Amino acid sequence: MQKTSFWGGVHPVYNKHFTAAKAVAIIEPPSELILPLQQHTGEPARADVKKGDEVLAGQRIASAQGTVSAHVHAPVSGTVTAVEPRPHTSGEPGMSIVLENDFKDDWVEMTKVSDPVQLSAEDIKECIENAGIVGMGGAGFPTSVKLSPPEADIDYLIVNGSECEPYLSSDHRTMVEYAEDVVLGTKLLAKACGAQRIIIGVEDNKPDALQALQEHSGGLDVVVLDTKYPQGGEKQMIKSLTGREVPSNGLPHQCGVIVQNVGTAAAAAQAVRDGRPLTHRIVTVSGEGVQSPNNFLVPIGTPFQHVIDAAGGLIGDTGKIIDGGPMTGAAQITAEVPVIKGTCGIVVLTREQSLFAEPIVCIKCARCADSCPTYLLPMRIERAAIHGMWDEASELGAMDCIECGCCTFICPSKRYLLHYIRLAKNQIAAARR
């Protein structure tokens, strides 16, 4: 097949060999789980339980509030021991439901559907909403909301299987081991949003995933993408697969496209067909700082430390524990933060890998501009941000930055380009509010 790609991007050392060929292992759930009410973009959920309540696995314990929000369900049966602020992957303590596991694994009754594709679009969206499904690629936008964009005619559904971040292989293993669910979920998502064309895009460094999807595709287009970072960005996927461009400061639905992650598609299939809420997800634990990298099926709410211990524990001098991948992930201040719906990986780097280089003066090589997948001039936005020139940063398109980090990665002067662009975006957004 002819591979498709996009302008810009970089080729980091992917290091996927640690886990790409390792089948998903079932992790033993911890004795205590922490379930934040904020596991998604939008308003936090509202707790439906209180200290002392006994709950069943799969039971809704927090309900969505507001238009953009998502329900939270218990991944195990047990007793609520607290509803209080706990460490969160965002870096700020978040209100959470603390659940003591009784290890009985008693589940609520789930309603199964023998032929889910025959359901109406509204019924499919209702099942997805009731299951608390959000974008599993990291953004965490509530899926039922994304499937109902305002005043938009959707003709393309793109299912993103690129997984371009180094080290991560959770999406890869989902496609290999749950290909049937990915394909069914893709069909359900397409029907829910009214898309007439469906494309599943997979980078060419995952031949086994491509083969598995093609075997179960049932006529769906499975397209090979060039392996390049950030191929998995929504705007880059749309450009690569359709030739369309998302408007400046716009969203994909404005050009008739909705993009969903392969993990989201698999979760949608399990929700609509099996009546199963989103209580577990596949998490890659990888990096030079962990003993035995692997992929695990993890109950949401499991502390990072418990998952790292399942991978043999830390080795050497730990430099960073990252939620997500090294390009766009967030370094954590404690390993007691819980796995949430958007946690696709835990990457552990050594101290040597984590050292910051001292930046020097810009040598005006323009590599940052050449690598920028959104056609920006990172060095000029950085200069505007350093001098507090927020209007100029806005005119230079700072708000269109997807924060992929290509500019900082490629810069020979080791300048903190993305740091300053993020600063500019925060200041511009605050001024607009």
C-alpha positions in Angstrom: 0.0 0.0 0.0 1.1 3.6 -0.6 1.9 5.3 2.7 0.5 8.8 3.5 1.9 11.5 5.6 1.9 15.2 6.5 4.2 18.2 6.5 6.9 18.5 9.2 7.4 16.2 12.1 10.4 14.4 13.6 11.8 10.9 14.0 12.6 10.3 17.6 14.1 7.0 18.8 10.8 5.1 19.3 12.0 2.4 21.8 8.8 0.4 21.2 10.8 -2.9 21.2 10.5 -3.0 25.0 6.8 -3.9 24.9 5.4 -4.0 21.3 5.5 -7.8 21.1 4.3 -8.4 24.7 0.7 -9.6 25.1 -1.5 -7.7 27.5 -1.2 -9.2 31.1 -3.9 -9.0 33.7 -2.8 -7.1 36.7 -3.9 -8.0 40.2 -6.1 -5.1 41.5 -4.8 -3.2 44.5 -6.4 -3.1 48.0 -7.2 0.6 47.6 -8.3 2.4 44.4 -8.5 6.2 43.9 -11.1 7.3 41.4 -10.8 11.1 40.6 -14.1 12.9 39.7 -12.1 14.7 36.9 -10.9 12.1 34.4 -12.0 13.9 31.3 -12.1 17.3 29.6 -15.0 19.4 31.0 -16.9 19.6 34.2 -15.9 17.1 37.0 -18.4 14.4 37.8 -20.5 14.6 41.0 -20.0 11.8 43.6 -23.1 9.6 44.0 -21.7 7.7 47.0 -20.4 8.6 50.5 -18.1 7.2 53.0 -19.3 3.7 54.2 -21.3 2.9 51.1 -20.8 -0.6 49.6 -20.6 -0.7 45.8 -20.4 -3.4 43.1 -18.0 -3.5 40.3 -19.4 -1.6 37.3 -21.7 0.5 39.5 -21.9 4.2 38.7 -20.4 6.0 41.6 -20.2 9.5 40.1 -22.5 11.2 37.5 -21.7 13.6 34.8 -22.7 17.2 35.4 -22.9 19.8 32.7 -22.9 19.3 28.9 -19.3 18.2 28.7 -18.7 15.6 31.5 -18.5 11.8 32.0 -19.8 9.2 34.5 -17.3 7.3 36.7 -17.8 3.6 37.6 -16.3 1.3 40.2 -13.8 -1.1 38.7 -14.0 -3.5 41.7 -16.5 -4.2 44.4 -15.9 -2.9 47.9 -16.5 -0.1 50.3 -16.1 3.7 49.9 -13.6 4.8 52.6 -13.5 8.5 51.7 -14.5 11.2 49.2 -11.6 13.7 49.5 -8.8 15.4 47.5 -6.1 12.9 46.4 -3.0 13.2 44.1 -3.9 13.6 40.5 -1.9 13.2 37.2 -2.6 16.9 36.5 -0.3 17.9 39.3 -3.1 19.4 41.5 -4.9 17.4 44.1 -8.4 16.4 42.8 -11.6 15.3 44.6 -11.6 11.5 44.4 -13.7 8.5 45.6 -11.4 6.2 47.6 -12.5 2.6 47.3 -11.4 -0.3 49.5 -11.3 -3.5 47.4 -13.2 -6.5 49.0 -11.6 -8.9 46.3 -15.0 -10.5 45.7 -15.3 -9.0 42.2 -19.1 -8.8 42.4 -20.4 -7.1 39.3 -23.7 -5.3 38.5 -25.9 -7.0 36.0 -25.0 -6.0 32.5 -27.4 -6.0 29.5 -26.0 -7.6 26.3 -27.1 -6.9 22.7 -26.7 -9.6 20.2 -26.6 -7.4 17.1 -25.5 -3.9 18.3 -25.0 -2.5 14.8 -28.8 -2.6 14.3 -29.3 -0.1 17.2 -30.2 3.5 16.3 -27.6 6.2 16.4 -29.2 7.7 19.5 -29.2 4.3 21.3 -25.6 3.8 20.6 -24.7 7.3 21.9 -26.7 6.6 25.0 -24.9 3.4 25.7 -21.5 5.1 25.2 -22.6 8.0 27.5 -23.9 5.6 30.2 -20.6 3.7 30.1 -18.6 6.9 30.8 -16.4 6.5 27.8 -13.9 9.3 26.9 -11.1 9.6 24.4 -8.6 6.9 25.4 -5.7 8.5 23.5 -5.0 11.0 26.3 -7.2 14.0 25.6 -10.2 12.5 27.5 -13.0 14.3 25.7 -16.4 12.7 26.5 -17.1 10.4 23.4 -20.8 10.8 23.4 -20.4 14.6 23.2 -17.8 14.3 20.4 -20.2 12.2 18.4 -22.8 15.0 18.4 -21.0 18.1 17.1 -23.2 21.2 16.8 -24.4 22.1 13.3 -21.9 19.9 11.5 -22.3 17.4 8.7 -19.9 14.5 9.3 -18.8 12.5 6.3 -15.5 11.0 7.6 -14.8 8.9 10.7 -11.1 8.4 11.3 -10.0 5.8 13.8 -6.5 6.6 15.0 -4.2 3.7 15.4 -0.9 5.5 14.8 0.4 5.6 18.4 3.4 7.7 17.4 4.7 8.5 20.9 7.9 6.7 21.8 7.8 3.7 24.2 4.0 3.3 24.1 2.3 0.2 22.7 -1.1 0.0 24.4 -3.0 1.0 21.2 -0.7 -1.5 19.3 -1.7 -4.4 21.5 -5.4 -3.3 21.5 -5.3 -3.6 17.7 -3.5 -7.0 17.7 -5.5 -8.6 20.6 -8.9 -6.9 20.3 -9.1 -6.3 16.5 -12.7 -7.5 16.4 -13.7 -5.1 19.1 -11.9 -2.2 17.3 -13.7 -2.9 14.1 -17.1 -3.3 15.7 -16.6 -0.2 17.7 -15.6 1.7 14.6 -18.8 0.7 12.9 -20.8 1.8 15.9 -19.1 5.1 16.2 -19.6 5.8 12.5 -23.3 5.0 12.8 -23.6 7.2 15.8 -22.1 10.3 14.1 -23.6 9.6 10.7 -20.2 9.2 8.9 -20.4 7.7 5.4 -16.7 7.0 5.0 -14.6 5.2 7.6 -10.8 5.0 7.7 -8.6 3.3 10.2 -5.1 4.7 10.1 -2.1 2.7 11.3 1.6 3.5 11.1 3.8 1.1 9.1 5.9 0.1 12.1 2.9 -2.1 13.3 2.6 -4.8 10.6 0.9 -7.3 13.0 -1.7 -4.7 13.9 -2.4 -3.9 10.3 -2.8 -7.6 9.5 -5.1 -8.2 12.5 -7.4 -5.3 11.5 -7.4 -6.2 7.8 -8.5 -9.8 8.7 -11.5 -8.4 10.7 -12.1 -5.2 8.7 -15.2 -6.4 6.9 -14.6 -3.9 4.1 -13.5 -1.0 6.2 -10.5 1.0 4.8 -7.3 0.2 6.8 -4.7 2.7 5.6 -1.0 2.6 6.1 0.6 5.7 7.5 4.3 6.8 7.4 5.9 6.3 10.8 6.6 9.8 11.9 5.9 11.9 15.0 3.2 13.4 15.5 1.3 11.3 13.0 -1.3 10.6 15.7 -2.3 14.3 16.1 -5.9 14.8 15.0 -5.1 17.5 12.5 -2.2 15.6 11.1 -4.3 12.4 10.7 -7.0 14.4 8.9 -4.5 16.0 6.5 -2.7 12.6 5.8 -5.9 10.7 5.2 -8.4 13.1 3.6 -6.3 16.1 2.4 -8.5 18.4 4.4 -7.3 21.0 6.9 -8.9 22.0 10.2 -9.5 25.8 10.3 -7.2 27.9 12.5 -8.6 27.9 16.0 -11.1 25.3 14.7 -12.1 21.7 15.5 -12.1 18.6 13.2 -15.9 18.5 12.9 -15.7 21.9 11.1 -14.2 20.1 8.1 -16.6 17.2 8.3 -14.4 14.8 10.2 -14.4 13.1 13.6 -11.3 11.3 14.9 -11.5 8.6 17.6 -8.8 6.5 19.1 -8.7 2.7 18.6 -9.0 2.2 22.4 -12.1 4.3 22.4 -13.5 2.2 19.6 -12.8 -1.1 21.5 -14.4 0.4 24.7 -17.5 1.5 22.6 -17.9 -2.1 21.3 -17.7 -3.5 24.8 -20.2 -0.9 26.2 -22.8 -1.3 23.4 -22.5 -5.1 22.9 -21.8 -6.2 26.4 -23.2 -3.4 28.5 -19.8 -3.0 30.2 -18.8 0.5 31.5 -15.3 1.9 31.2 -13.6 0.5 34.3 -10.3 -0.9 33.0 -7.8 0.1 30.3 -4.6 -1.1 28.8 -1.5 0.6 30.1 2.1 0.3 28.8 4.7 0.4 31.5 8.1 1.0 29.8 11.4 2.8 29.9 15.0 2.2 30.9 14.0 2.8 34.5 11.7 -0.1 35.0 12.7 -3.8 35.5 10.3 -5.7 33.2 8.4 -3.4 30.7 5.0 -4.8 29.7 1.4 -4.0 28.8 -1.2 -4.5 31.5 -5.0 -4.4 31.7 -5.4 -2.1 34.7 -8.4 -1.2 36.8 -8.9 2.5 36.6 -7.9 4.1 40.0 -4.9 1.8 40.5 -1.9 3.8 41.8 1.1 4.1 39.4 3.3 2.4 42.0 1.2 -0.7 42.0 1.4 -0.9 38.2 5.2 -0.3 38.2 5.6 -3.0 40.8 3.8 -5.4 38.5 6.5 -4.6 35.9 9.2 -5.6 38.3 9.7 -2.2 40.0 12.1 0.6 39.5 15.8 0.1 38.7 18.7 2.4 38.8 18.5 6.1 39.6 15.0 7.2 38.6 14.8 10.5 36.9 11.2 10.8 35.8 7.9 8.9 36.0 5.8 10.2 33.1 2.0 9.9 32.6 1.9 9.2 28.9 4.9 9.3 26.5 8.1 11.4 26.7 7.0 13.9 24.0 3.7 15.0 25.3 3.3 13.3 28.7 3.5 14.9 32.1 6.2 14.1 34.7 4.7 13.2 38.1 5.7 14.3 41.5 4.6 11.0 43.1 4.0 7.5 42.1 0.8 7.4 44.2 -1.2 9.2 41.5 -3.9 6.8 40.0 -4.4 5.5 36.5 -7.3 7.4 35.0 -9.2 6.9 31.7 -6.7 8.7 29.6 -3.6 7.0 31.0 -2.2 5.1 28.0 1.3 4.6 29.5 3.7 5.0 32.4 7.2 5.7 31.2 10.1 5.6 33.6 13.3 7.4 32.6 16.7 7.3 34.3 18.2 10.5 35.9 20.8 10.7 33.1 18.0 10.7 30.5 16.1 13.4 32.4 18.9 16.0 32.7 18.1 19.4 31.2 20.5 20.8 28.7 21.6 24.5 29.1 20.0 26.5 26.3 22.2 28.7 24.2 21.4 31.6 21.8 19.2 30.8 18.8 21.4 30.1 15.7 18.4 30.9 13.3 18.7 27.5 11.6 14.9 27.3 11.2 14.7 23.6 12.1 11.9 24.3 14.5 9.8 25.8 11.6 10.7 23.0 9.3 9.5 20.4 11.8 6.3 22.2 12.9 3.3 20.2 11.7 1.1 23.2 12.0 3.2 25.6 9.9 4.1 27.9 12.8 7.3 29.9 13.5 8.2 28.6 17.0 11.3 30.8 17.4 9.3 34.0 16.8 6.5 32.9 19.2 9.2 32.1 21.8 10.7 35.6 21.4 7.3 37.2 21.7 6.6 35.2 24.9 9.9 36.0 26.5 9.1 39.7 26.1 5.5 39.4 27.2 4.2 40.4 23.7 1.0 38.3 23.9 -0.8 40.1 21.0 2.1 39.4 18.7 2.2 35.7 19.8 -1.5 35.5 19.1 -1.0 37.0 15.6 1.8 34.4 15.0 -0.7 31.6 15.6 0.3 30.5 19.1 -3.2 29.1 19.8 -2.8 26.7 16.8 0.1 25.0 18.4 -0.8 21.3 19.2 2.0 21.1 21.8 3.7 18.1 20.2 7.2 19.3 21.2 8.8 18.8 17.8 10.4 22.2 17.9 12.0 21.7 21.3 13.1 18.2 20.3 14.8 19.3 17.1 16.4 22.5 18.4 20.2 22.3 18.3 20.4 25.2 20.8 18.2 23.3 23.3 15.9 26.2 23.7 12.7 25.7 25.7 10.5 26.6 22.7 7.4 24.7 23.7 7.6 26.0 27.3 7.3 29.6 26.1 4.6 28.7 23.5 2.5 27.2 26.3 3.1 30.3 28.4 1.9 32.4 25.5 -1.2 30.2 25.0 -2.1 30.4 28.7 -1.8 34.2 28.7 -3.8 34.6 25.5 -6.5 32.3 26.7 -6.7 34.2 30.0 -7.0 37.5 28.2 -9.8 36.2 26.1 -11.7 34.9 29.1 
